[in-house]
């Protein structure tokens, strides 16, 4: 009997955000997505968040956790997600480069400002 392959990455996402769910759904359909543990914050128990991550922080931005327990967020989490998916691995390596990841983080923070407006109008 084969045991399931361990996840290369845990990705914590806001399943209650239509934009976030649509984007994560796209990634979940990609080759290699079965190696990622997708944690939908709208449906998970607090215990599934693991050490160092609380629900409020997880809802505030994208988080990911490497198998060694290292928790990352924002542009670094996207870079890790892309690195884990074969079709996006080159983009993930480029996105993770020091100068690039900082620029992407600034862009991501701008998106988060818009996302807060979408989420508050949906409530």
C-alpha positions, 0 to 999 in steps of 0.5 A: 500500500502506497502512503500519500506523498508528503506536501512540499508546501502548505498554502493558507488561503481565504476561501471566502474571497472570490478573487482569492478562491478563483486564483487558488482554484487556478493553481489547484488545477495545475500539474503538481498541485497535489503536492501542495496542502491547500488550507481553506481558512473558511473551512479549517480548524485553528489547529490546521494553521500550525505554530506561529500563524493565527487566523487573523494574520492568515486572513490578512495575507497569503501564507505558506509553510515549508515542510521544515516549518518555515512560515512565509507570507505575501510575495515570498509565499507566491514565489514558493507556490510558483516554485512548487508548481512545475509550470511556474517553477522558473517564474517562482525562482525569479520572483524569489530573487531579492530585488524582485521579491521586494518589488512584488511585495510592494505590488501585493500590498497594493492588492491587499488594500483593494482586497480589504475594500472588496471584503468589507463591501461583501460583509 
